[in-house]
């Protein structure tokens, strides 16, 4: 996604981007909360400095901050993302059901979150290889349905 950035700068760049986006949103909204945009921007820059400095350390947290996690850390991250997706989907479903039962007009954002989660799930299945395995390039199909012979048996 951000392969043009060195791994150590990826997480700080996201922190700056998210803080700036939130700050601009508060500033565009205006009103009495417009000053919060400055705090959001400063918070994003502060988080970026913190994450960048943490990435220098030779610890588990430093490896995560510098985007050099090993398989164990990536598995823990994958499981936590899966749990958060399940909880967000369940919350959206509960909110949609409550809005429909209340005959309110605010149920549709929950339905949009559910649709986005479903689309993301299907997109992930198609991107990460669900379905038929790709045929072996050296297989001519003559032995369809038969187990492949080892080189020692040929």
QUIFEN-V521061 format. One line per field, one symbol per residue. phi: phi as a letter, one per 40 degrees, with the letter a starting at -180 (. if undefined). psi: psi as a letter, one per 40 degrees, with the letter a starting at -180 (. if undefined). burial: # if it has 16 or more other C-alpha atoms within 10 Angstrom, else .. Layout:
phi->???
psi->???
burial->???
This chain:
phi->.bccccdccccccccccccccccccccccggcccccccccccccccccccccccccccbcccccccfbccccccccccccccccccccccccccccccccccfcccccccccccccccccccccccccgchcccccccccgcbcgcccccdccc
psi->dfeeiideeddddddddddddddddddddaaeedddddddddddddddddddddedigiddddddeffiadddddddddddddddddddddddddddddddefieedddddddddddddddddddddefiahiiihdeheedfheiiiiidde.
burial->.......######.##########.##......#.##############.##.##.....#######.#...................#..##.##..#.......#..##.##..#.....................................
